[in-house]
């Protein structure tokens, strides 16, 4: 019998995960009956969304409060649709605030529903109680990082590591890298430094001036170096205005104008990067770009970080490999002089860059590079969880 699966994604990153999951389900269970909520990438895989995913893509109190009536209505609609669909499994993808509320309502109306959540909460970093609360409504978790399953199973859920999507992203070749340098008039031997001050406005406003100031000591030691600044679409104008005052003749990559291949070619062409903490460290790792990480938050958030965050590093390649290969400068240490010195040292030392690249390669291998794509692994995990539930129900029937 073909499985019936209800899926919900609430933001673009979840839409990408959901699209890869659907592709995996179509290959492993071609007759699967799918319904739910997703964005354009899931739609491209054949999912007819119950309502626009953009209705759910809000963050922060200031954005949520005006849209609360709509969010409440969409939650009721998604609950009714999931219950009526009577799925073998419901898979919620990231967006934990909405996803876990949906799981709780569906479980209350239809207790036999197998509830699966894709993307484990980072309880290894802070607020470990989230896993126990999640276990009240979630049966099975699909984890992106290899060290996450034990935290989920300790809370009472089953969990499979299915690989991180960064490990399956395409990487530009040497020809594309050389073509990028030529298009930007960057000499083949000139040091090329990527500067990535973040993907949120607050990050760019806080880190951009420091990253720009950090370039002065770098250019003093490496006067031939050129700077490339990959921006996100909604902040590209702000980043371009900021970078116009930086040394190194910055080239801004604007995704509204430049296709994804340009950014991939820039990553392959780079010798090093100065980046904000976040998933960009995995994008850089996938391309083998040695990096220095800088990050800071507001003073109150610094206090919360010191009191509650329990990890020795905020950089995923460091966490995955159990090393401190990627230098990071956080909070009060995120100063232009320290950032600049670390980047200049990295550019000056080929051995240091090679050692970090070896760790980045190991990171990608541990995240699933070279194996089945994450979407395929996720689909296999979902189908196995459904089979376990069906077998357990059969075993409970009398006779």
C-alpha positions, 0 to 999 in steps of 0.5 A: 500500500502506498504511504500517505504523507502530510508535509509542512514547511514554513520558510525557504530553507524548509522548502528546499529540504522539503523539495529534496525529501519529496524527490527522495520519496518519489524515487523510493515510493513512487505511488506515495500520496502527498499533501500539505504546505510548501513553497515554490521548490516543493511545488516544483516537485508536485506538491499543491500547497494548501495555502501560500507558505509565505503566510508562515514566513515571519520571524520576531515579535514585531512581525508576528503580532500583526499577522497573528490572526492569519497565523492562527487561521492557517494553523487551524486550516493546516490541522483540519487538512492534516486530520482529514487527510489521515496520513501515515505520517506527518512531516513538519520541516523546521519552523518549530514554533508553528510546526510543533503547535501543528503536531500537538493539535493533530496528535490531539485530534488523531492520536495515531498520527506518526509525527516526524520533525525534520531538523533537530533543535540545537539542544546541544548548544542551549535550552536542552529542555526543548527536546523533552517538550518536543517529545510530547508530540514528535515521534521521530526526528531527521537530524542534519548533524551527526552528533544530534541523534543521541540528544533526541533519543535521550528525550524519548524520540527515535532519530536518524542522521540524514546528512546536511544539504550543504554536503550535496551542494554543487561546487564550482570547478577551477575553470569557473574560478579562473573565469570569475577572476578574469571577469572581475580583473583579479590577477590569478596570483592575487590573494582573494578574500571573501567578506560575509558580514551576515544575512540579517540586517542586525548582523550586517549593521553590527559586523559590517563596520568591524569587518571593513575596518579589519581590512586595513591591516590585511591590505597593509600586509597583502597590498595586492589582495582583492575583496569580494562581498557576496550579499543576500538579496534583501540587503544587497543595496545596504552591503554595497553602500557599506563596502564602497568605503572599504579598501581592496576594491570590493566586488559585491555579488548581488543575487538579484543580478548575479546567478548562483553560479557566480557566487559558487565561482567566487567561493572556489576562487577565494584564498580565505574568508572573513565571515559571520557565524552561521550556516555560511561556514558550511557553504565555505567548508563545502568549497574548501575556503579557509576562514576566520569567523567573527560574531557579536550580539547586543550586550543583553544577548551576550549575557544570555549567551554566557549564561546558557550556551554550552558549546566550546565553539559556534562554528559548525566545522569545529563542532562536527570535527571536535577541533578549533581549526577555524579561528573565531572571535566572539563578543568583545573579541570581535574587534577589527585588529584581532580579525584583521591579524587573523585573516592576514596570518591565514593569507600569509601561511599556506600550511595553515590554510592547507591544514584548515582545508583538511578539516573542512574536507573532513567536515563535509565527509562527516555531513554526508558528502559522497553518500546518498543525497540528504533528501534520499536519506530523509525519505528512507528514514521517513518510510522506515518509521512508517513501516515500524509504526505499521508493524507495531500496530499489527503486533498489537492486534489480537489473534 
